[in-house]
Amino acid sequence: MIESPCVNICHMSPRLGVCTGCCRTLDEIARWSELGEAERARVMAALPHRRQRLGLAEAAPARSP
């Protein structure tokens, strides 16, 4: 199972339409638990390109509490 790319920096940018932490859209975040492996893999593959296109810095990995 592909884990969520969430890095616990949850801030939706109205201008960009994505979370500035994980770079997913609100729809992708909301549906993550319902997505199959192929769809999760598609989202994960798109994130680095999306982050670069939008000019967002690479987020640090999430830390365990």
Secondary structure, 3 states (H helix, E strand, C coil): CCCCCCCCCCCEECCCCEECCCCCCHHHHHHHHHCCHHHHHHHHHHHHHHHHHHCCCCCCCCCCC
